[in-house]
């Protein structure tokens, strides 16, 4: 493979060097990565829960759970997979979370006749709407839909359908913590108890 570089578009640094015959000005090609380093992606997240507590997650990831199957196969033949990503995808786009706060507004539903291990009614939550709030207070409603199947799988002979998106990372207390952000199928539900229900996510450097 040959690499062709258009030098006319590359940044140049000028250096003056002394030679036997006098002074010589030399142009040095500077790598674009050195000339202008790309901004670092956020490495930590602050997750606000409905019970009023906040959880700091280091080395966080968004985890997309999806079902994949060969085209034409029944849903029962699907394989459940999970992939990590630093970006929160909706459809074919990544939401611009850096520098903004993601607000999640939910509806809590009680499953009739079901109780948890402590005898309490089972609560689930479903996303009503979402918004990005910029540092200046500007609020923009966003759609948090399932990531497009073409992003989840490169194999065009298979079909992919997103089931849910979680956020996980290392908590300040140690160990990995994971919280459900949104589900896209009744087969996977986000918990509705306030101590597990995510209301805001803020990414930090």
Residue, then its C-alpha position, 0 to 999 in steps of 0.5 A: x500500500x502506498x500513502x499519498x500525502x498532500x503536503x500543501x494542506x499540511x501545517x508547516x513549521x519553520x526553523x532557522x539553521x546555521x550552515x557553513x555558508x551562513x543561515x538557512x531557513x528550513x521548512x519542516x512538515x508537522x504531523x496534523x496530530x502534533x499541530x492540533x491534538x483532538x480534544x480528549x473524550x470524557x473519561x468519567x460520568x456523573x449519574x444522578x438517580x431519582x432518590x437524590x443520590x449521585x454516582x461518579x463512574x470512572x472509565x465509563x462506557x455505554x453498553x448496547x445490548x442487542x439481539x442478532x440473527x441470520x436474516x430469515x431466522x425466527x426471533x428465538x434463534x437470536x444471539x444476545x450480544x453486548x458492545x461497549x462504546x464511549x458515545x451514546x448512539x441514537x439511530x445513525x447519530x451519536x448524541x453530542x453529550x460533551x459539555x452538556x447534561x443529559x436529562x431523562x424523564x420517565x414513567x414508572x409502572x407497577x407490574x401487577x401481582x409481582x413482588x421482588x425479593x423484599x416483598x415490594x411491588x416490582x416497578x419498571x421505568x420507561x423513557x418518556x423523553x430526553x433533553x440535552x442541557x448546555x452550560x448556558x441553560x439552553x435545553x434541546x429535546x433529543x430522541x434517544x432511539x435504538x442504534x441503527x443495526x448497521x452500526x451494531x453489526x458489519x455483517x450484512x447477512x445478519x439482522x441486529x435489533x437493539x434491546x437496551x442501553x446501559x451506562x457502566x463504570x468504576x464507582x468511587x467505592x470500588x467495583x463496577x456499577x451499571x445503570x439502565x438508561x433506556x430499553x427498546x423492548x418489553x423483553x428488557x425493562x429498566x428498573x423503576x425503584x428510585x435508587x436505580x432510576x437514572x434521571x441525569x447523566x453528565x460527562x466530565x474530562 
